[in-house]
Amino acid sequence: MRTRIKICGIIQPEDALLAAELGVDAIGLNFYQPSPRYIGIEQAARLLRTLPAFVSTVGLFMNADGDEVKSVLDTVALDCLQFHGQESRDFCESFGRPYIKSIAMIDNADIHAYTAKYPTAAAFLLDAVQEGEAGGKGQTFDWETIPDNLPKPLILAGGLTPENVATAIRRTNCYAVDVSSGVETQKGIKSQSKIRQFVQQVNSVQ
């Protein structure tokens, strides 16, 4: 099965267009304001208008209130939502979109118990953070701690780069990979050459 690719934290239209050109499956737009990759609502809407068909758009939120998420959805045509905080199942389900639930893999003792709280999630994203932390720090976690037989597709995140992503896919057999800082020259600034190298390395495993 082909490993899917998501490039997260995109803020420049030219990076979104390159991702589409390279066959990236999804781009992530970060609506968590403290993040250096934060994108405003109007900027996000303009960026999405430049995308061709068949590229999925994912909106990232962390402990946002419902009105904040709805205000984004009123203007930005998101296909999927991605929640990185302590959001409840009811909250995640309330917006009428497929959703991805992030799992903090540092010191998370029972991944199966956590996933059981979100049976309606479209996928789970495993990230190299502690509970309550935002991602995008360029750190990996021990891939050997990923349990078998998770109930939904696994998206691997946390410290992925063009140098290690092929190894990560082989070791975890993940459904998809999610990269942000690993294809940047500095926080929030994507490198088109690194994006190309990342996609090439993912495709080399197929």
Summary of the structure (lengths in Angstrom):
residues: 206
radius of gyration: 15.7
end to end distance: 7.4
largest distance: 42.4
contacts: 667
relative contact order: 0.17
helix: 32%
strand: 21%
